[in-house]
Amino acid sequence: MFIRFLITKQGGIEQVKVLKGVSPEIDAEAIRLVASMPNWVPGKVDGQAVDCFYNLPINFSVR
């Protein structure tokens, strides 16, 4: 599964989207978890903070 989201200049997480999902229930939970993460360190270009997208792979293990 792959989740894509925007890291804002302030480090917040926005525009969470499933790129490659597993099932509607698992996709919804992954979106909920990513959206609730604490702030990230934003990307920088020439020393200035910028908005940037990040693709996050998530692996599930069924036991």
C-alpha positions in Angstrom: 0.0 0.0 0.0 1.2 3.5 -0.8 -0.1 6.8 0.8 0.8 10.2 -0.6 0.5 13.4 1.4 1.6 17.0 1.4 4.0 18.3 4.0 3.4 22.0 4.3 5.9 24.7 5.0 5.0 24.6 8.6 5.4 20.8 8.7 1.7 19.9 8.8 0.2 17.0 6.9 -2.5 17.7 4.3 -4.1 16.1 1.2 -3.7 12.5 2.3 -4.5 10.1 -0.5 -4.2 6.4 -1.2 -2.1 5.7 -4.3 -2.3 1.9 -4.1 -4.8 0.5 -1.6 -5.6 -2.9 0.0 -9.3 -2.6 0.9 -11.7 0.3 1.7 -11.5 -0.4 5.4 -7.7 -0.6 5.6 -7.3 2.4 3.3 -9.5 4.5 5.5 -7.5 3.5 8.6 -4.2 4.2 6.9 -5.5 7.7 5.9 -6.7 8.3 9.5 -3.3 7.3 11.0 -1.2 9.4 8.5 -3.5 12.4 9.0 -3.1 12.2 12.8 0.8 12.0 12.8 2.7 14.9 14.5 4.3 17.6 12.3 7.2 16.7 10.1 10.3 18.7 9.2 9.4 20.5 5.9 11.5 20.3 2.8 13.9 23.1 2.0 15.0 24.7 -1.2 17.9 27.3 -0.9 17.3 27.3 2.9 13.6 28.2 2.6 10.9 25.8 3.8 8.7 24.6 1.0 5.6 22.5 0.6 6.5 19.0 -0.7 4.7 15.7 -1.4 5.9 12.4 0.2 5.0 8.8 -0.8 4.9 6.5 2.2 4.9 2.7 1.7 2.9 0.8 4.4 3.3 -3.0 4.7 0.7 -5.1 6.5 1.4 -8.5 7.9 -1.5 -10.9 8.4 -1.0 -13.4 11.2 
